[in-house]
Amino acid sequence: MAMKSTLLVTLFALVLLASQAEAQFGSLLGLLNIGGTIFCSANGNAIANSTTPTPTFANALVQISCGGNVISSGLTNGSGVFSIVLNPLQFLLTTLLSSCNLVVASPLSSCNSSLPSTGILQAPLQLAGTVIRGLLSIVNLIPGTFELIGA
């Protein structure tokens, strides 16, 4: 009977160690991807029910700001699309969702002279989902609703 108990405890310990190793290994093979499209409008979004498509904001400087500190930045491409990848070992998802914003630091007037030349677009981050690619886990975040701050 003692042999069965020892075997059961050993088996349980191995399962526990394997699950902890998988959790640690999985976190090492993960990414946080923040992406989307910025439009050249007073609120950074496509204008609904417009007769002409809303132009995109090409070459805009976008930043991830947490508590007033820029932690990462990038530029939109010619189609207004950006993607910023963060290491989840350096940044907690809960902190990004609760304390960080996506900021469009380029003035709106640089994409359309009739838009304000002061102020910045700012949006909270929101979870868009997780994608698993083999051993790699990618958590996708997108900007929420933009606000024009300081115009």
C-alpha positions as CSV (number, residue, x, y, z in Angstrom):
1,M,0.0,0.0,0.0
2,A,2.9,2.4,0.8
3,M,4.3,1.8,-2.6
4,K,1.0,2.9,-4.3
5,S,0.9,6.0,-2.2
6,T,4.5,6.9,-3.0
7,L,3.8,6.3,-6.7
8,L,0.6,8.5,-6.6
9,V,2.4,11.3,-4.8
10,T,5.3,11.1,-7.3
11,L,2.9,11.2,-10.2
12,F,1.0,14.1,-8.8
13,A,4.3,16.0,-8.2
14,L,5.4,15.4,-11.8
15,V,2.0,16.6,-13.2
16,L,2.3,19.7,-11.0
17,L,5.9,20.4,-12.2
18,A,4.9,19.9,-15.8
19,S,2.0,22.3,-15.6
20,Q,4.2,25.0,-13.9
21,A,6.9,24.5,-16.5
22,E,4.3,24.9,-19.3
23,A,2.9,28.0,-17.7
24,Q,6.4,29.6,-17.4
25,F,7.4,28.4,-20.9
26,G,4.2,29.7,-22.4
27,S,4.7,33.1,-20.9
28,L,8.2,33.3,-22.4
29,L,6.7,32.6,-25.8
30,G,4.1,35.3,-25.8
31,L,3.6,38.8,-27.3
32,L,1.4,41.7,-26.8
33,N,0.4,43.3,-30.1
34,I,-1.2,46.7,-30.2
35,G,-2.5,47.6,-33.6
36,G,-5.1,49.3,-35.6
37,T,-5.8,52.0,-38.2
38,I,-5.8,55.8,-37.5
39,F,-8.1,57.9,-39.7
40,C,-7.6,61.6,-40.6
41,S,-10.6,62.9,-38.7
42,A,-11.3,65.0,-35.6
43,N,-11.7,61.8,-33.6
44,G,-9.2,59.4,-35.4
45,N,-12.0,57.1,-36.5
46,A,-13.7,56.6,-39.8
47,I,-16.7,58.9,-40.3
48,A,-19.9,56.9,-40.4
49,N,-22.4,57.4,-43.2
50,S,-20.0,59.6,-45.2
51,T,-20.4,59.9,-48.9
52,T,-16.6,59.7,-49.4
53,P,-14.3,57.3,-47.5
54,T,-12.5,58.8,-44.5
55,P,-8.8,59.2,-45.5
56,T,-6.2,57.5,-43.3
57,F,-3.5,59.2,-41.3
58,A,-0.3,58.2,-42.9
59,N,3.1,58.6,-41.1
60,A,1.5,59.5,-37.8
61,L,3.5,59.1,-34.6
62,V,1.6,56.7,-32.3
63,Q,2.8,56.1,-28.7
64,I,1.8,53.8,-25.8
65,S,1.7,56.1,-22.8
66,C,1.3,54.7,-19.2
67,G,1.0,57.3,-16.4
68,G,2.4,60.0,-18.7
69,N,5.5,57.9,-19.6
70,V,5.9,56.7,-23.2
71,I,6.8,53.0,-23.1
72,S,6.8,52.4,-26.9
73,S,6.1,54.1,-30.2
74,G,5.8,53.6,-33.9
75,L,4.6,55.2,-37.1
76,T,1.5,54.4,-39.2
77,N,2.2,53.2,-42.7
78,G,0.8,54.8,-45.9
79,S,-2.6,53.2,-45.1
80,G,-2.7,54.6,-41.6
81,V,-2.1,51.1,-40.1
82,F,0.2,50.6,-37.1
83,S,1.4,47.7,-35.0
84,I,3.4,47.9,-31.8
85,V,4.7,44.7,-30.2
86,L,5.5,44.5,-26.5
87,N,7.1,41.8,-24.4
88,P,4.7,40.5,-21.8
89,L,7.6,39.9,-19.4
90,Q,8.2,43.7,-19.3
91,F,4.5,44.9,-19.3
92,L,1.5,43.4,-17.5
93,L,-1.7,43.1,-19.5
94,T,-3.7,44.4,-16.6
95,T,-1.6,47.5,-16.3
96,L,-1.8,48.2,-20.1
97,L,-5.6,47.9,-20.0
98,S,-6.1,50.0,-16.8
99,S,-3.4,52.6,-16.9
100,C,-2.2,53.0,-20.5
101,N,-3.4,54.9,-23.6
102,L,-2.7,55.0,-27.3
103,V,-1.7,58.5,-28.2
104,V,-1.4,60.0,-31.7
105,A,1.3,62.6,-31.1
106,S,1.3,64.0,-34.6
107,P,-1.0,67.0,-35.0
108,L,-4.2,66.4,-36.9
109,S,-3.4,69.3,-39.2
110,S,-0.5,67.4,-40.6
111,C,-3.0,65.1,-42.4
112,N,-5.6,67.8,-43.1
113,S,-5.0,71.5,-42.7
114,S,-8.6,72.1,-41.8
115,L,-8.2,70.0,-38.6
116,P,-6.8,71.4,-35.3
117,S,-3.0,72.0,-35.1
118,T,-3.0,71.7,-31.3
119,G,-4.1,68.8,-29.1
120,I,-3.6,65.0,-29.4
121,L,-5.8,62.1,-30.0
122,Q,-5.9,59.6,-27.1
123,A,-7.7,56.3,-26.6
124,P,-7.7,53.7,-23.9
125,L,-6.5,50.2,-24.9
126,Q,-8.9,47.3,-25.0
127,L,-8.5,43.6,-25.4
128,A,-9.4,42.3,-28.9
129,G,-8.5,38.6,-28.3
130,T,-5.7,36.1,-28.2
131,V,-4.3,34.0,-31.1
132,I,-2.2,30.9,-30.6
133,R,0.4,30.2,-33.3
134,G,2.1,26.9,-32.3
135,L,3.8,27.7,-29.0
136,L,3.4,31.4,-29.5
137,S,0.6,33.2,-27.8
138,I,-0.3,36.7,-29.2
139,V,-2.6,38.9,-27.1
140,N,-4.1,41.6,-29.4
141,L,-5.0,45.0,-28.1
142,I,-6.8,47.8,-30.0
143,P,-7.5,51.4,-29.3
144,G,-10.9,52.2,-27.8
145,T,-12.7,55.5,-28.7
146,F,-10.4,58.4,-29.3
147,E,-10.8,61.8,-27.7
148,L,-9.1,65.0,-28.8
149,I,-7.2,66.3,-25.7
150,G,-5.9,69.8,-25.3
151,A,-7.3,71.4,-28.5
